[in-house]
């Protein structure tokens, strides 16, 4: 049994999401709505939802204002937004969830399933949203902190601290300074999309490398990294990598 609130200034958007939830999310058994941040804050206190479907772009006060206003966190936010590359990347970096408008029923079902699987609550959940607010306030994607979360902890690292990412089946090992590693349930492809525009190089089907940590590209086709590791570059990518690094190495 899940209790949810929809926060959106447009009544048509609320009614559409209500219908989608009624049709495709039977585990959401109680559903309320609010059309302003003020009304939403009051409703959250009274209703104590498990999920808040939060529209980012609202007049007067945005979804961000709600995140900075609520004090007691015992719910998870699923953002609803029209496409905004900067905001979406900030959401991804903070290990949070979102739905693109117009909302697709399959994406909605998956978002609710992810909520049921992880149940991220305060204090860890609140820290994730604080990291999101910090990221969105930076103005530059290069300044984002990446939230790495599992069932036990959440770590926050700067992009320049990441040395490399290595896939293992549907999981990813993230190697970062100083000589640390985090085991993530996300795929390497997910991180490749998330880190797009940050300069990372896909040098092999199993490896994504931060060029800031490349020390050499040897004649055997291996990259030597700042942590002492050596990563093989696939044959079909060697010319591309050599050209990409020619100004650096």
DRENPA-3360 file (N, C-alpha, C; in nm, 2 decimals, always signed):
BEGIN
1 = XXXXXXXX = +0.08/-0.12/+0.00/+0.00/+0.00/+0.00/+0.09/+0.12/+0.00 ~ +0.07/+0.21/-0.10/+0.15/+0.33/-0.11/+0.06/+0.45/-0.12 ~ +0.10/+0.56/-0.04/+0.03/+0.69/-0.04/+0.11/+0.78/-0.13 ~ +0.04/+0.86/-0.22/+0.11/+0.95/-0.30/+0.04/+1.08/-0.32 ~ +0.12/+1.19/-0.35/+0.07/+1.32/-0.38/+0.13/+1.36/-0.51 ~ +0.04/+1.43/-0.59/+0.08/+1.49/-0.72/+0.09/+1.64/-0.69 ~ +0.20/+1.70/-0.72/+0.22/+1.85/-0.71/+0.24/+1.91/-0.85 ~ +0.14/+1.98/-0.90/+0.15/+2.04/-1.03/+0.06/+2.15/-1.04;
9 = XXXXXXXX = +0.10/+2.26/-1.11/+0.01/+2.38/-1.11/-0.10/+2.37/-1.22 ~ -0.08/+2.27/-1.31/-0.18/+2.25/-1.42/-0.27/+2.13/-1.39 ~ -0.40/+2.17/-1.38/-0.50/+2.07/-1.34/-0.51/+1.95/-1.45 ~ -0.49/+1.98/-1.57/-0.49/+1.88/-1.68/-0.38/+1.78/-1.65 ~ -0.26/+1.83/-1.61/-0.15/+1.74/-1.59/-0.18/+1.65/-1.47 ~ -0.24/+1.71/-1.36/-0.28/+1.63/-1.25/-0.38/+1.52/-1.28 ~ -0.48/+1.55/-1.36/-0.58/+1.45/-1.40/-0.53/+1.34/-1.48 ~ -0.43/+1.38/-1.57/-0.37/+1.27/-1.66/-0.29/+1.18/-1.57;
17 = XXXXXXXX = -0.21/+1.23/-1.48/-0.13/+1.14/-1.40/-0.22/+1.06/-1.30 ~ -0.32/+1.12/-1.25/-0.42/+1.04/-1.17/-0.47/+0.93/-1.25 ~ -0.51/+0.95/-1.37/-0.56/+0.84/-1.45/-0.46/+0.73/-1.48 ~ -0.34/+0.77/-1.51/-0.23/+0.67/-1.54/-0.20/+0.59/-1.41 ~ -0.20/+0.66/-1.30/-0.18/+0.58/-1.17/-0.29/+0.49/-1.14 ~ -0.41/+0.53/-1.16/-0.53/+0.44/-1.14/-0.53/+0.32/-1.23 ~ -0.48/+0.34/-1.36/-0.48/+0.23/-1.45/-0.36/+0.14/-1.44 ~ -0.24/+0.19/-1.40/-0.12/+0.11/-1.41/-0.04/+0.09/-1.28;
25 = XXXXXXXX = -0.08/+0.16/-1.17/-0.01/+0.15/-1.05/-0.10/+0.11/-0.93 ~ -0.15/-0.02/-0.93/-0.25/-0.06/-0.83/-0.19/-0.05/-0.68 ~ -0.06/-0.05/-0.67/-0.01/-0.04/-0.53/-0.02/+0.09/-0.47 ~ -0.05/+0.20/-0.55/-0.08/+0.33/-0.50/-0.23/+0.33/-0.47 ~ -0.26/+0.32/-0.34/-0.40/+0.30/-0.30/-0.46/+0.43/-0.25 ~ -0.38/+0.53/-0.22/-0.43/+0.66/-0.17/-0.36/+0.77/-0.25 ~ -0.43/+0.86/-0.31/-0.37/+0.97/-0.40/-0.44/+1.10/-0.37 ~ -0.35/+1.20/-0.35/-0.40/+1.34/-0.33/-0.33/+1.43/-0.43;
33 = XXXXXXXX = -0.37/+1.56/-0.44/-0.30/+1.65/-0.53/-0.29/+1.79/-0.47 ~ -0.20/+1.87/-0.51/-0.19/+2.01/-0.47/-0.13/+2.09/-0.59 ~ -0.18/+2.21/-0.61/-0.14/+2.29/-0.72/-0.05/+2.41/-0.69 ~ +0.01/+2.41/-0.57/+0.11/+2.51/-0.53/+0.20/+2.45/-0.42 ~ +0.31/+2.51/-0.41/+0.41/+2.46/-0.31/+0.35/+2.48/-0.17 ~ +0.28/+2.59/-0.14/+0.23/+2.61/-0.01/+0.12/+2.50/+0.03 ~ +0.04/+2.47/-0.07/-0.07/+2.37/-0.04/+0.00/+2.23/-0.03 ~ +0.11/+2.21/-0.11/+0.17/+2.08/-0.10/+0.24/+2.06/+0.03;
41 = XXXXXXXX = +0.31/+2.16/+0.09/+0.37/+2.15/+0.22/+0.27/+2.12/+0.32 ~ +0.16/+2.18/+0.32/+0.05/+2.15/+0.42/+0.00/+2.01/+0.40 ~ -0.02/+1.97/+0.28/-0.07/+1.83/+0.25/+0.03/+1.73/+0.29 ~ +0.16/+1.75/+0.27/+0.26/+1.65/+0.31/+0.26/+1.63/+0.46 ~ +0.24/+1.74/+0.53/+0.24/+1.73/+0.68/+0.12/+1.65/+0.73 ~ +0.01/+1.68/+0.66/-0.12/+1.61/+0.70/-0.13/+1.47/+0.65 ~ -0.09/+1.45/+0.53/-0.12/+1.32/+0.46/-0.01/+1.22/+0.48 ~ +0.12/+1.26/+0.50/+0.23/+1.18/+0.52/+0.25/+1.08/+0.40;
49 = XXXXXXXX = +0.27/+1.13/+0.28/+0.28/+1.04/+0.17/+0.41/+0.96/+0.16 ~ +0.41/+0.85/+0.08/+0.53/+0.77/+0.06/+0.60/+0.83/-0.07 ~ +0.53/+0.88/-0.16/+0.58/+0.94/-0.29/+0.52/+1.07/-0.31 ~ +0.60/+1.17/-0.36/+0.55/+1.30/-0.41/+0.60/+1.31/-0.56 ~ +0.50/+1.31/-0.64/+0.52/+1.34/-0.79/+0.53/+1.49/-0.80 ~ +0.65/+1.54/-0.82/+0.67/+1.69/-0.81/+0.71/+1.75/-0.95 ~ +0.62/+1.84/-0.99/+0.65/+1.92/-1.11/+0.76/+2.02/-1.08 ~ +0.86/+2.03/-1.16/+0.98/+2.12/-1.14/+0.94/+2.26/-1.17;
57 = XXXXXXXX = +0.88/+2.28/-1.29/+0.85/+2.42/-1.33/+0.71/+2.46/-1.30 ~ +0.70/+2.54/-1.19/+0.57/+2.59/-1.15/+0.59/+2.74/-1.13 ~ +0.49/+2.83/-1.15/+0.50/+2.97/-1.13/+0.50/+3.00/-0.98 ~ +0.56/+3.12/-0.95/+0.56/+3.17/-0.81/+0.67/+3.09/-0.73 ~ +0.64/+2.97/-0.70/+0.74/+2.88/-0.63/+0.75/+2.75/-0.71 ~ +0.88/+2.71/-0.73/+0.91/+2.59/-0.81/+0.91/+2.47/-0.72 ~ +0.93/+2.35/-0.79/+0.95/+2.23/-0.71/+1.07/+2.24/-0.62 ~ +1.17/+2.31/-0.66/+1.29/+2.33/-0.58/+1.26/+2.40/-0.45;
65 = XXXXXXXX = +1.17/+2.49/-0.45/+1.13/+2.56/-0.33/+1.06/+2.46/-0.23 ~ +0.99/+2.37/-0.28/+0.93/+2.27/-0.19/+1.04/+2.19/-0.12 ~ +1.14/+2.15/-0.20/+1.25/+2.07/-0.14/+1.32/+2.14/-0.03 ~ +1.33/+2.27/-0.04/+1.40/+2.35/+0.06/+1.31/+2.39/+0.18 ~ +1.18/+2.37/+0.16/+1.08/+2.41/+0.27/+1.05/+2.30/+0.36 ~ +1.03/+2.18/+0.31/+0.99/+2.06/+0.39/+1.10/+2.03/+0.49 ~ +1.06/+2.01/+0.61/+1.16/+1.98/+0.72/+1.16/+1.83/+0.75 ~ +1.05/+1.76/+0.76/+1.05/+1.62/+0.80/+1.04/+1.53/+0.67;
73 = XXXXXXXX = +1.14/+1.46/+0.64/+1.14/+1.38/+0.52/+1.12/+1.23/+0.55 ~ +1.00/+1.18/+0.51/+0.98/+1.04/+0.52/+0.91/+0.99/+0.39 ~ +0.95/+1.06/+0.28/+0.89/+1.02/+0.15/+1.00/+1.04/+0.04 ~ +0.97/+0.99/-0.08/+1.06/+1.00/-0.19/+0.99/+1.09/-0.30 ~ +1.07/+1.17/-0.37/+1.02/+1.25/-0.47/+1.05/+1.18/-0.61 ~ +0.95/+1.18/-0.70/+0.97/+1.15/-0.84/+0.94/+1.28/-0.91 ~ +1.04/+1.34/-0.97/+1.02/+1.46/-1.04/+0.94/+1.44/-1.17 ~ +0.86/+1.53/-1.21/+0.79/+1.53/-1.34/+0.83/+1.66/-1.41;
81 = XXXXXXXX = +0.88/+1.65/-1.53/+0.93/+1.77/-1.60/+0.93/+1.75/-1.75 ~ +0.91/+1.86/-1.82/+0.94/+1.87/-1.96/+1.09/+1.86/-1.98 ~ +1.13/+1.82/-2.10/+1.27/+1.80/-2.12/+1.36/+1.92/-2.09 ~ +1.45/+1.90/-2.00/+1.55/+2.01/-1.96/+1.68/+1.94/-1.93 ~ +1.77/+1.94/-2.03/+1.90/+1.86/-2.01/+1.97/+1.89/-1.88 ~ +1.98/+2.02/-1.85/+2.06/+2.06/-1.73/+1.99/+2.00/-1.60 ~ +1.86/+2.02/-1.59/+1.79/+1.97/-1.47/+1.79/+1.82/-1.46 ~ +1.78/+1.75/-1.58/+1.78/+1.61/-1.58/+1.91/+1.55/-1.54;
89 = XXXXXXXX = +2.02/+1.61/-1.59/+2.15/+1.57/-1.55/+2.18/+1.59/-1.40 ~ +2.13/+1.70/-1.34/+2.14/+1.72/-1.20/+2.06/+1.62/-1.12 ~ +1.95/+1.58/-1.17/+1.87/+1.47/-1.11/+1.94/+1.34/-1.11 ~ +1.99/+1.31/-1.23/+2.07/+1.18/-1.24/+2.19/+1.18/-1.15 ~ +2.26/+1.29/-1.14/+2.38/+1.29/-1.06/+2.35/+1.28/-0.91 ~ +2.23/+1.31/-0.87/+2.19/+1.30/-0.73/+2.12/+1.17/-0.70 ~ +2.12/+1.07/-0.80/+2.07/+0.94/-0.78/+1.92/+0.95/-0.75 ~ +1.85/+1.04/-0.81/+1.71/+1.06/-0.79/+1.63/+1.01/-0.92;
97 = XXXXXXXX = +1.50/+1.02/-0.91/+1.42/+0.96/-1.02/+1.33/+1.07/-1.08 ~ +1.30/+1.05/-1.21/+1.22/+1.16/-1.28/+1.13/+1.09/-1.39 ~ +1.03/+1.16/-1.43/+0.95/+1.12/-1.54/+0.94/+1.24/-1.64 ~ +0.96/+1.21/-1.77/+0.95/+1.32/-1.87/+0.80/+1.33/-1.91 ~ +0.75/+1.46/-1.92/+0.62/+1.49/-1.97/+0.63/+1.49/-2.13 ~ +0.53/+1.44/-2.20/+0.41/+1.37/-2.14/+0.45/+1.23/-2.09 ~ +0.39/+1.20/-1.97/+0.44/+1.08/-1.90/+0.39/+0.96/-1.97 ~ +0.48/+0.86/-1.98/+0.46/+0.73/-2.04/+0.42/+0.63/-1.94;
105 = XXXXXXXX = +0.32/+0.55/-1.96/+0.28/+0.46/-1.86/+0.38/+0.36/-1.82 ~ +0.47/+0.31/-1.91/+0.57/+0.22/-1.88/+0.68/+0.28/-1.79 ~ +0.72/+0.41/-1.82/+0.81/+0.48/-1.74/+0.75/+0.50/-1.60 ~ +0.63/+0.53/-1.59/+0.56/+0.55/-1.46/+0.57/+0.42/-1.38 ~ +0.53/+0.31/-1.44/+0.53/+0.18/-1.37/+0.67/+0.15/-1.32 ~ +0.77/+0.17/-1.40/+0.91/+0.14/-1.36/+0.96/+0.23/-1.25 ~ +0.92/+0.36/-1.25/+0.95/+0.45/-1.14/+0.89/+0.40/-1.01 ~ +0.77/+0.36/-1.01/+0.71/+0.31/-0.89/+0.77/+0.18/-0.84;
113 = XXXXXXXX = +0.81/+0.09/-0.94/+0.88/-0.03/-0.90/+1.01/+0.00/-0.84 ~ +1.09/+0.10/-0.89/+1.22/+0.13/-0.84/+1.20/+0.19/-0.69 ~ +1.09/+0.26/-0.67/+1.06/+0.31/-0.54/+1.04/+0.19/-0.44 ~ +0.97/+0.10/-0.48/+0.94/-0.02/-0.40/+1.06/-0.10/-0.37 ~ +1.16/-0.10/-0.47/+1.28/-0.18/-0.45/+1.38/-0.12/-0.36 ~ +1.39/+0.02/-0.36/+1.49/+0.08/-0.28/+1.44/+0.15/-0.15 ~ +1.32/+0.21/-0.15/+1.27/+0.27/-0.03/+1.37/+0.36/+0.04 ~ +1.43/+0.46/-0.04/+1.52/+0.56/+0.02/+1.45/+0.66/+0.10;
121 = XXXXXXXX = +1.48/+0.66/+0.23/+1.41/+0.75/+0.32/+1.52/+0.84/+0.39 ~ +1.47/+0.93/+0.47/+1.55/+1.02/+0.56/+1.63/+0.93/+0.65 ~ +1.76/+0.96/+0.69/+1.82/+1.09/+0.65/+1.89/+1.08/+0.51 ~ +1.92/+0.96/+0.46/+1.99/+0.95/+0.34/+1.91/+1.02/+0.22 ~ +1.78/+1.00/+0.22/+1.70/+1.06/+0.12/+1.71/+1.21/+0.12 ~ +1.70/+1.27/+0.24/+1.71/+1.41/+0.25/+1.85/+1.46/+0.20 ~ +1.95/+1.39/+0.22/+2.08/+1.43/+0.18/+2.09/+1.42/+0.02 ~ +2.03/+1.33/-0.04/+2.02/+1.32/-0.18/+1.96/+1.44/-0.24;
129 = XXXXXXXX = +1.85/+1.49/-0.18/+1.78/+1.61/-0.23/+1.86/+1.73/-0.21 ~ +1.93/+1.74/-0.10/+2.02/+1.85/-0.07/+2.13/+1.86/-0.18 ~ +2.18/+1.74/-0.21/+2.29/+1.74/-0.31/+2.23/+1.78/-0.45 ~ +2.11/+1.75/-0.48/+2.04/+1.79/-0.60/+2.03/+1.94/-0.60 ~ +1.98/+2.00/-0.49/+1.97/+2.15/-0.49/+2.10/+2.21/-0.51 ~ +2.21/+2.16/-0.45/+2.34/+2.21/-0.46/+2.39/+2.20/-0.61 ~ +2.36/+2.09/-0.67/+2.40/+2.07/-0.81/+2.33/+2.17/-0.90 ~ +2.20/+2.18/-0.88/+2.12/+2.26/-0.97/+2.15/+2.41/-0.95;
137 = XXXXXXXX = +2.21/+2.44/-0.84/+2.24/+2.58/-0.81/+2.38/+2.62/-0.86 ~ +2.46/+2.52/-0.90/+2.59/+2.54/-0.95/+2.60/+2.62/-1.08 ~ +2.50/+2.59/-1.17/+2.50/+2.66/-1.30/+2.60/+2.59/-1.40 ~ +2.69/+2.51/-1.35/+2.78/+2.44/-1.45/+2.78/+2.29/-1.41 ~ +2.76/+2.20/-1.52/+2.76/+2.06/-1.50/+2.89/+2.01/-1.44 ~ +3.00/+2.08/-1.48/+3.13/+2.03/-1.43/+3.15/+2.04/-1.28 ~ +3.06/+2.12/-1.21/+3.07/+2.13/-1.07/+2.98/+2.04/-0.99 ~ +2.90/+1.96/-1.07/+2.81/+1.86/-1.00/+2.88/+1.76/-0.91;
145 = XXXXXXXX = +2.82/+1.72/-0.80/+2.87/+1.61/-0.72/+2.79/+1.49/-0.76 ~ +2.85/+1.38/-0.78/+2.79/+1.25/-0.81/+2.75/+1.18/-0.68 ~ +2.62/+1.15/-0.67/+2.58/+1.07/-0.55/+2.58/+0.92/-0.58 ~ +2.65/+0.85/-0.50/+2.66/+0.70/-0.52/+2.59/+0.64/-0.40 ~ +2.48/+0.57/-0.42/+2.40/+0.52/-0.31/+2.38/+0.37/-0.32 ~ +2.37/+0.31/-0.21/+2.33/+0.17/-0.20/+2.24/+0.15/-0.08 ~ +2.22/+0.03/-0.03/+2.13/+0.01/+0.08/+2.19/+0.06/+0.21 ~ +2.32/+0.08/+0.22/+2.38/+0.11/+0.34/+2.43/+0.25/+0.35;
153 = XXXXXXXX = +2.47/+0.31/+0.24/+2.53/+0.45/+0.25/+2.51/+0.53/+0.12 ~ +2.54/+0.65/+0.13/+2.55/+0.74/+0.02/+2.68/+0.82/+0.02 ~ +2.75/+0.81/-0.09/+2.88/+0.89/-0.10/+2.86/+1.00/-0.21 ~ +2.93/+1.11/-0.19/+2.93/+1.22/-0.28/+3.07/+1.25/-0.33 ~ +3.09/+1.24/-0.46/+3.22/+1.27/-0.51/+3.22/+1.37/-0.63 ~ +3.33/+1.44/-0.64/+3.34/+1.53/-0.75/+3.38/+1.46/-0.88 ~ +3.34/+1.51/-0.99/+3.37/+1.44/-1.12/+3.52/+1.42/-1.14 ~ +3.60/+1.52/-1.10/+3.74/+1.50/-1.13/+3.81/+1.40/-1.04;
161 = XXXXXXXX = +3.73/+1.35/-0.93/+3.79/+1.25/-0.85/+3.77/+1.11/-0.91 ~ +3.68/+1.09/-1.00/+3.66/+0.96/-1.07/+3.78/+0.93/-1.16 ~ +3.84/+0.81/-1.14/+3.95/+0.77/-1.23/+3.89/+0.69/-1.35 ~ +3.81/+0.59/-1.32/+3.75/+0.51/-1.42/+3.63/+0.44/-1.37 ~ +3.55/+0.38/-1.47/+3.44/+0.30/-1.43/+3.45/+0.17/-1.51 ~ +3.42/+0.06/-1.45/+3.44/-0.07/-1.51/+3.31/-0.16/-1.49 ~ +3.26/-0.21/-1.60/+3.14/-0.29/-1.59/+3.16/-0.43/-1.55 ~ +3.06/-0.48/-1.48/+3.06/-0.63/-1.44/+2.92/-0.67/-1.45;
169 = XXXXXXXX = +2.88/-0.73/-1.56/+2.75/-0.77/-1.59/+2.66/-0.65/-1.59 ~ +2.56/-0.64/-1.51/+2.47/-0.52/-1.50/+2.51/-0.43/-1.39 ~ +2.63/-0.44/-1.34/+2.68/-0.36/-1.23/+2.80/-0.28/-1.28 ~ +2.84/-0.18/-1.20/+2.96/-0.10/-1.23/+3.05/-0.08/-1.11 ~ +3.18/-0.10/-1.13/+3.28/-0.06/-1.03/+3.32/+0.08/-1.06 ~ +3.31/+0.17/-0.96/+3.36/+0.31/-0.98/+3.48/+0.33/-0.90 ~ +3.60/+0.35/-0.97/+3.72/+0.38/-0.90/+3.75/+0.53/-0.89 ~ +3.77/+0.57/-0.77/+3.79/+0.72/-0.75/+3.90/+0.74/-0.64;
177 = XXXXXXXX = +3.95/+0.86/-0.64/+4.06/+0.90/-0.55/+4.01/+0.91/-0.41 ~ +4.09/+0.88/-0.31/+4.23/+0.82/-0.32/+4.22/+0.67/-0.31 ~ +4.23/+0.60/-0.42/+4.23/+0.45/-0.43/+4.11/+0.39/-0.36 ~ +3.99/+0.44/-0.40/+3.87/+0.38/-0.34/+3.79/+0.33/-0.46 ~ +3.69/+0.24/-0.42/+3.60/+0.18/-0.52/+3.46/+0.17/-0.47 ~ +3.36/+0.19/-0.55/+3.22/+0.18/-0.51/+3.16/+0.09/-0.61 ~ +3.08/-0.01/-0.56/+3.01/-0.10/-0.64/+2.86/-0.05/-0.66 ~ +2.83/-0.02/-0.78/+2.70/+0.04/-0.81/+2.61/-0.06/-0.89;
185 = XXXXXXXX = +2.48/-0.05/-0.86/+2.38/-0.13/-0.93/+2.34/-0.08/-1.06 ~ +2.39/+0.04/-1.10/+2.37/+0.09/-1.23/+2.46/+0.03/-1.34 ~ +2.42/+0.03/-1.46/+2.50/-0.03/-1.57/+2.60/+0.08/-1.61 ~ +2.71/+0.03/-1.68/+2.81/+0.13/-1.74/+2.74/+0.22/-1.84 ~ +2.65/+0.16/-1.92/+2.58/+0.25/-2.01/+2.50/+0.36/-1.95 ~ +2.44/+0.34/-1.83/+2.37/+0.44/-1.76/+2.47/+0.55/-1.72 ~ +2.59/+0.51/-1.67/+2.69/+0.61/-1.63/+2.74/+0.68/-1.75 ~ +2.76/+0.62/-1.87/+2.80/+0.68/-1.99/+2.71/+0.79/-2.03;
193 = XXXXXXXX = +2.58/+0.76/-2.02/+2.48/+0.87/-2.05/+2.48/+0.98/-1.95 ~ +2.49/+0.94/-1.82/+2.49/+1.04/-1.72/+2.62/+1.14/-1.73 ~ +2.73/+1.08/-1.77/+2.85/+1.16/-1.77/+2.88/+1.22/-1.91 ~ +2.78/+1.21/-2.00/+2.80/+1.27/-2.13/+2.82/+1.42/-2.12 ~ +2.92/+1.47/-2.19/+2.96/+1.61/-2.19/+3.06/+1.64/-2.08 ~ +3.10/+1.54/-2.01/+3.21/+1.56/-1.90/+3.34/+1.51/-1.95 ~ +3.36/+1.47/-2.07/+3.49/+1.43/-2.13/+3.53/+1.29/-2.11 ~ +3.45/+1.20/-2.05/+3.49/+1.06/-2.03/+3.49/+0.99/-2.16;
201 = XXXXXXXX = +3.59/+0.89/-2.17/+3.61/+0.82/-2.29/+3.58/+0.67/-2.27 ~ +3.49/+0.62/-2.36/+3.46/+0.48/-2.36/+3.57/+0.41/-2.44 ~ +3.67/+0.35/-2.38/+3.79/+0.30/-2.44/+3.77/+0.15/-2.47 ~ +3.67/+0.09/-2.41/+3.65/-0.06/-2.43/+3.50/-0.08/-2.39 ~ +3.45/-0.19/-2.43/+3.31/-0.22/-2.39/+3.29/-0.23/-2.24 ~ +3.40/-0.25/-2.17/+3.39/-0.26/-2.02/+3.45/-0.15/-1.94 ~ +3.50/-0.04/-2.01/+3.57/+0.06/-1.94/+3.54/+0.20/-1.99 ~ +3.51/+0.29/-1.89/+3.49/+0.43/-1.92/+3.59/+0.50/-1.84;
209 = XXXXXXXX = +3.67/+0.59/-1.90/+3.79/+0.65/-1.84/+3.78/+0.80/-1.83 ~ +3.83/+0.86/-1.72/+3.84/+1.00/-1.71/+3.97/+1.05/-1.76 ~ +3.98/+1.12/-1.87/+4.10/+1.16/-1.93/+4.19/+1.24/-1.84 ~ +4.13/+1.30/-1.74/+4.22/+1.38/-1.64/+4.32/+1.29/-1.57 ~ +4.29/+1.16/-1.56/+4.37/+1.07/-1.49/+4.46/+0.98/-1.58 ~ +4.46/+1.01/-1.71/+4.54/+0.93/-1.80/+4.69/+0.98/-1.80 ~ +4.78/+0.90/-1.77/+4.92/+0.93/-1.76/+5.00/+0.90/-1.89 ~ +4.96/+0.79/-1.95/+5.03/+0.75/-2.08/+4.94/+0.65/-2.16;
217 = XXXXXXXX = +4.97/+0.64/-2.28/+4.91/+0.55/-2.37/+5.02/+0.47/-2.44 ~ +5.05/+0.35/-2.39/+5.17/+0.28/-2.44/+5.15/+0.21/-2.57 ~ +5.26/+0.16/-2.62/+5.26/+0.10/-2.76/+5.18/-0.03/-2.77 ~ +5.16/-0.09/-2.65/+5.08/-0.22/-2.65/+4.93/-0.19/-2.65 ~ +4.89/-0.06/-2.65/+4.75/-0.03/-2.65/+4.68/-0.02/-2.52 ~ +4.76/+0.01/-2.41/+4.71/+0.02/-2.28/+4.72/+0.17/-2.23 ~ +4.62/+0.21/-2.16/+4.62/+0.34/-2.09/+4.68/+0.32/-1.95 ~ +4.77/+0.40/-1.91/+4.82/+0.40/-1.77/+4.76/+0.51/-1.70;
225 = XXXXXXXX = +4.69/+0.48/-1.59/+4.61/+0.58/-1.51/+4.68/+0.62/-1.38 ~ +4.63/+0.73/-1.32/+4.69/+0.79/-1.21/+4.69/+0.69/-1.08 ~ +4.60/+0.60/-1.08/+4.60/+0.50/-0.97/+4.68/+0.38/-0.99 ~ +4.76/+0.38/-1.10/+4.85/+0.27/-1.13/+4.79/+0.16/-1.21 ~ +4.66/+0.17/-1.24/+4.60/+0.07/-1.32/+4.63/+0.08/-1.47 ~ +4.62/-0.03/-1.54/+4.64/-0.03/-1.69/+4.52/-0.08/-1.75 ~ +4.46/+0.00/-1.85/+4.33/-0.04/-1.91/+4.35/-0.06/-2.06 ~ +4.31/-0.17/-2.11/+4.33/-0.20/-2.25/+4.23/-0.12/-2.33;
233 = XXXXXXXX = +4.28/-0.06/-2.44/+4.19/+0.01/-2.54/+4.16/-0.09/-2.65 ~ +4.03/-0.10/-2.68/+3.99/-0.19/-2.79/+4.06/-0.15/-2.92 ~ +4.09/-0.24/-3.01/+4.16/-0.21/-3.13/+4.09/-0.11/-3.22 ~ +3.96/-0.12/-3.23/+3.88/-0.03/-3.31/+3.88/+0.11/-3.26 ~ +3.91/+0.13/-3.13/+3.91/+0.26/-3.07/+4.04/+0.33/-3.05 ~ +4.15/+0.26/-3.09/+4.28/+0.31/-3.06/+4.32/+0.44/-3.13 ~ +4.28/+0.45/-3.26/+4.31/+0.57/-3.34/+4.23/+0.69/-3.28 ~ +4.10/+0.66/-3.25/+4.02/+0.77/-3.19/+4.08/+0.81/-3.06;
241 = XXXXXXXX = +4.12/+0.72/-2.97/+4.17/+0.76/-2.84/+4.30/+0.83/-2.86 ~ +4.39/+0.78/-2.95/+4.51/+0.85/-2.97/+4.49/+1.00/-3.02 ~ +4.40/+1.02/-3.11/+4.37/+1.15/-3.15/+4.31/+1.24/-3.04 ~ +4.22/+1.18/-2.96/+4.16/+1.25/-2.85/+4.26/+1.29/-2.74 ~ +4.37/+1.21/-2.73/+4.47/+1.24/-2.63/+4.59/+1.31/-2.68 ~ +4.60/+1.34/-2.81/+4.72/+1.39/-2.87/+4.76/+1.53/-2.81 ~ +4.66/+1.60/-2.77/+4.69/+1.73/-2.71/+4.73/+1.73/-2.57 ~ +4.71/+1.61/-2.51/+4.73/+1.60/-2.36/+4.85/+1.52/-2.33;
249 = X = +4.88/+1.41/-2.40/+4.99/+1.32/-2.37/+5.11/+1.35/-2.44;
% end
